[in-house]
Amino acid sequence: MIDVKGRWAFITGAARGIGHGAALFMAERGCNLILQGRTKEHCEKVLAEVKALGVEAYAVGAEFSDLSQVEAMLSEIDSLGVDVDIVLNNAGIQIAYRTEYLKTPASDYEQSFKINTIAPMMIVYHFLPKMEQRGFGRIVNTTSGIRLEPEQAGYSASKAALDKVTMDLASKYDGTDICINITDPGWCRTDLGGSHAPNAPESSLPGVVVGAFIDDKGSGRDFAAGYFHGMTLEEAVAKAENGFPKYTGSIG
């Protein structure tokens, strides 16, 4: 298991919900943080909380439906002069629940893909070359296990696309010390999941961050967060390294 103390992690969607929990979890282990919210002001609370734990931290703001803001955010992060070793792409949006799903508007797909697929992959592509230069990196993209719900077509399609491009990219790094994986936090009571979701946000830990701690040079796995609930981090890492098959892209 790697030691994240003194390293820098970039966490999107850090202002609330699962991203907020992930930020505190990483800070408790001494990881310095760059925290993204739709605005910097949205991150004021979590920024104060992680700094109180003794780590360095910055907040950045970007609305992911505006890709020019994503580009500006990445430039701002570069200007901080720190090496981002860990990326936790948690931010996402569920546009709408369409009871009349045959009337799903094209805008559902357009917005969902910008926020849930394109923006996180812009972030991945930005930091990967620098990770290659240093010979180390951890990237965890957050997916969804949603299936068989045409009422949420834009959301589910954008997450399926994120899975595909992440796993295909991961195949190029498997066996290196740049580990690229995905995680599914499950259906949690967050602003996205809603108040009727069966799981507390805390149930996503340590599963949503376990990919940041693995030390087996493995990429291309889906770490279903619920599987790790109740484990210590050490137990979770051991399970992650030995109990999850890698994606091969094959059919059947």
LOZA-619137 format. One record per residue (C-alpha): residue number from 1; z negated, x negated, y negated; residue in three letters. Coordinates in steps of 0.1 Angstrom, whole numbers, m for minus. Each point is the difference from the previous one (the first is absolute). Example, Ala and Ser with C-alpha at 12.3 -4.5 7.8 and 13.67 -1.06 7.14 Angstrom:
<pts>
> seq/Z/X/Y/type
> 1/m78/m123/45/ALA
> 2/7/m14/m34/SER
</pts>
This chain:
<pts>
> seq/Z/X/Y/type
> 1/0/0/0/MET
> 2/10/m14/m34/ILE
> 3/m25/m4/m28/ASP
> 4/12/18/m31/VAL
> 5/m27/m15/m23/LYS
> 6/17/m14/m31/GLY
> 7/35/13/9/ARG
> 8/18/26/m21/TRP
> 9/10/34/12/ALA
> 10/22/25/m18/PHE
> 11/m9/36/8/ILE
> 12/21/30/m11/THR
> 13/m16/34/m5/GLY
> 14/m33/m17/m5/ALA
> 15/m14/25/m25/ALA
> 16/m12/26/25/ARG
> 17/m1/11/36/GLY
> 18/10/m25/28/ILE
> 19/11/m27/m24/GLY
> 20/m33/2/m18/HIS
> 21/m18/m5/32/GLY
> 22/22/m28/10/ALA
> 23/m6/m18/m33/ALA
> 24/m38/2/5/LEU
> 25/3/m12/36/PHE
> 26/20/m30/m10/MET
> 27/m22/m9/m30/ALA
> 28/m31/2/22/GLU
> 29/16/m29/20/ARG
> 30/7/m21/m30/GLY
> 31/37/8/m5/CYS
> 32/12/m1/m36/ASN
> 33/21/31/m9/LEU
> 34/29/13/m21/ILE
> 35/m4/38/m1/LEU
> 36/29/24/m7/GLN
> 37/m3/35/m14/GLY
> 38/24/22/m18/ARG
> 39/m16/m14/m31/THR
> 40/m25/m29/m5/LYS
> 41/m25/26/m13/GLU
> 42/0/17/34/HIS
> 43/m13/m32/15/CYS
> 44/m29/m5/m24/GLU
> 45/m27/13/24/LYS
> 46/12/m19/31/VAL
> 47/5/m32/m21/LEU
> 48/m36/1/m12/ALA
> 49/m12/6/36/GLU
> 50/18/m29/15/VAL
> 51/m9/m24/m28/LYS
> 52/m36/10/6/ALA
> 53/4/m13/35/LEU
> 54/7/m35/m15/GLY
> 55/38/m3/4/VAL
> 56/27/m5/m26/GLU
> 57/21/30/m6/ALA
> 58/28/14/m22/TYR
> 59/15/35/m4/ALA
> 60/37/8/m5/VAL
> 61/16/33/m7/GLY
> 62/34/13/12/ALA
> 63/14/34/8/GLU
> 64/20/m6/32/PHE
> 65/25/28/m7/SER
> 66/12/m22/m28/ASP
> 67/13/m32/16/LEU
> 68/3/m18/m33/SER
> 69/m38/3/m2/GLN
> 70/m3/m16/35/VAL
> 71/21/m29/m12/GLU
> 72/m21/m4/m32/ALA
> 73/m32/1/21/MET
> 74/12/m27/23/LEU
> 75/8/m22/m30/SER
> 76/m34/6/m14/GLU
> 77/m16/m10/33/ILE
> 78/21/m32/0/ASP
> 79/m13/m8/m35/SER
> 80/m36/0/14/LEU
> 81/8/m33/17/GLY
> 82/m17/8/33/VAL
> 83/14/m2/36/ASP
> 84/1/34/16/VAL
> 85/m7/m5/37/ASP
> 86/m6/36/11/ILE
> 87/19/32/m9/VAL
> 88/m15/33/9/LEU
> 89/26/27/m9/ASN
> 90/m21/31/0/ASN
> 91/14/20/m29/ALA
> 92/20/31/10/GLY
> 93/7/36/m9/ILE
> 94/5/33/18/GLN
> 95/23/19/m24/ILE
> 96/m4/36/13/ALA
> 97/m6/22/30/TYR
> 98/31/21/2/ARG
> 99/m7/32/20/THR
> 100/36/9/m5/GLU
> 101/11/m34/13/TYR
> 102/37/9/1/LEU
> 103/m2/1/m38/LYS
> 104/m14/m35/m2/THR
> 105/15/m15/m33/PRO
> 106/18/m34/0/ALA
> 107/m26/m11/m26/SER
> 108/m27/0/27/ASP
> 109/19/m27/18/TYR
> 110/9/m19/m31/GLU
> 111/m36/m2/m13/GLN
> 112/m15/m7/34/SER
> 113/24/m28/8/PHE
> 114/m6/m17/m33/LYS
> 115/m38/1/3/ILE
> 116/m5/m3/38/ASN
> 117/29/m22/10/THR
> 118/18/m19/m28/ILE
> 119/m30/m10/m21/ALA
> 120/m20/m15/29/PRO
> 121/30/m19/13/MET
> 122/7/m13/m35/MET
> 123/m36/m14/1/ILE
> 124/5/m15/35/VAL
> 125/33/m17/m10/TYR
> 126/m16/m14/m31/HIS
> 127/m29/m17/17/PHE
> 128/15/m11/32/LEU
> 129/19/m30/m13/PRO
> 130/m32/m14/m15/LYS
> 131/m18/7/33/MET
> 132/27/m20/18/GLU
> 133/m5/m29/m24/GLN
> 134/m37/m1/7/ARG
> 135/4/7/37/GLY
> 136/m25/29/0/PHE
> 137/1/37/m7/GLY
> 138/m13/34/11/ARG
> 139/19/33/m8/ILE
> 140/m12/34/11/VAL
> 141/21/31/m9/ASN
> 142/m17/34/3/THR
> 143/19/25/21/THR
> 144/m7/36/12/SER
> 145/m1/15/34/GLY
> 146/14/33/m12/ILE
> 147/24/16/24/ARG
> 148/18/33/5/LEU
> 149/m7/13/m35/GLU
> 150/32/8/m19/PRO
> 151/m22/14/m27/GLU
> 152/m7/m36/m10/GLN
> 153/35/m14/6/ALA
> 154/1/m22/m31/GLY
> 155/m33/m17/8/TYR
> 156/6/m4/37/SER
> 157/35/m13/m4/ALA
> 158/m11/m26/m26/SER
> 159/m28/m12/23/LYS
> 160/23/m2/29/ALA
> 161/23/m21/m21/ALA
> 162/m28/m23/m10/LEU
> 163/m9/m4/37/ASP
> 164/35/m10/9/LYS
> 165/6/m25/m28/VAL
> 166/m34/m15/4/THR
> 167/3/m5/38/MET
> 168/35/m14/m2/ASP
> 169/m12/m25/m26/LEU
> 170/m30/m8/20/ALA
> 171/22/m11/29/SER
> 172/11/m30/m21/LYS
> 173/m35/m12/m5/TYR
> 174/m16/6/34/ASP
> 175/m15/m33/12/GLY
> 176/m6/m13/m35/THR
> 177/m31/1/m21/ASP
> 178/15/27/m21/ILE
> 179/m10/32/17/CYS
> 180/17/33/m9/ILE
> 181/m14/32/15/ASN
> 182/m5/37/m7/ILE
> 183/m31/22/1/THR
> 184/m5/37/3/ASP
> 185/m33/11/m16/PRO
> 186/2/34/16/GLY
> 187/m5/34/m18/TRP
> 188/m28/m7/m24/CYS
> 189/m17/21/m27/ARG
> 190/16/m17/m30/THR
> 191/21/13/m29/ASP
> 192/30/m4/22/LEU
> 193/m15/13/32/GLY
> 194/m18/29/m16/GLY
> 195/m34/15/4/SER
> 196/6/15/35/HIS
> 197/10/m33/17/ALA
> 198/m22/m7/30/PRO
> 199/m9/m36/m8/ASN
> 200/m21/m16/m27/ALA
> 201/17/m28/m19/PRO
> 202/m26/m24/14/GLU
> 203/14/6/35/SER
> 204/30/m21/m10/SER
> 205/m21/m32/m1/LEU
> 206/3/m26/13/PRO
> 207/33/11/14/GLY
> 208/21/1/m32/VAL
> 209/m10/m36/m8/VAL
> 210/m1/m15/35/VAL
> 211/35/m14/m5/GLY
> 212/m13/m22/m28/ALA
> 213/m24/m18/23/PHE
> 214/20/m6/32/ILE
> 215/6/m36/9/ASP
> 216/24/2/29/ASP
> 217/34/m4/m18/LYS
> 218/9/35/11/GLY
> 219/23/24/m19/SER
> 220/16/34/7/GLY
> 221/m30/21/10/ARG
> 222/m14/34/m11/ASP
> 223/m37/m2/m4/PHE
> 224/m11/36/3/ALA
> 225/m32/m1/m21/ALA
> 226/m19/27/19/GLY
> 227/0/m22/31/TYR
> 228/m22/m25/m18/PHE
> 229/m25/24/m15/HIS
> 230/m36/m11/8/GLY
> 231/9/m35/9/MET
> 232/m12/m31/m18/THR
> 233/28/m20/m17/LEU
> 234/m3/m27/27/GLU
> 235/5/26/27/GLU
> 236/29/17/m18/ALA
> 237/18/m33/m4/VAL
> 238/m4/m9/36/ALA
> 239/14/35/10/LYS
> 240/29/m4/m25/ALA
> 241/10/m33/14/GLU
> 242/m1/10/36/ASN
> 243/5/38/2/GLY
> 244/30/10/m20/PHE
> 245/36/m5/12/PRO
> 246/27/m14/m23/LYS
> 247/29/21/m12/TYR
> 248/33/m12/16/THR
> 249/25/25/m15/GLY
> 250/12/9/35/SER
> 251/6/35/11/ILE
> 252/m15/14/32/GLY
</pts>
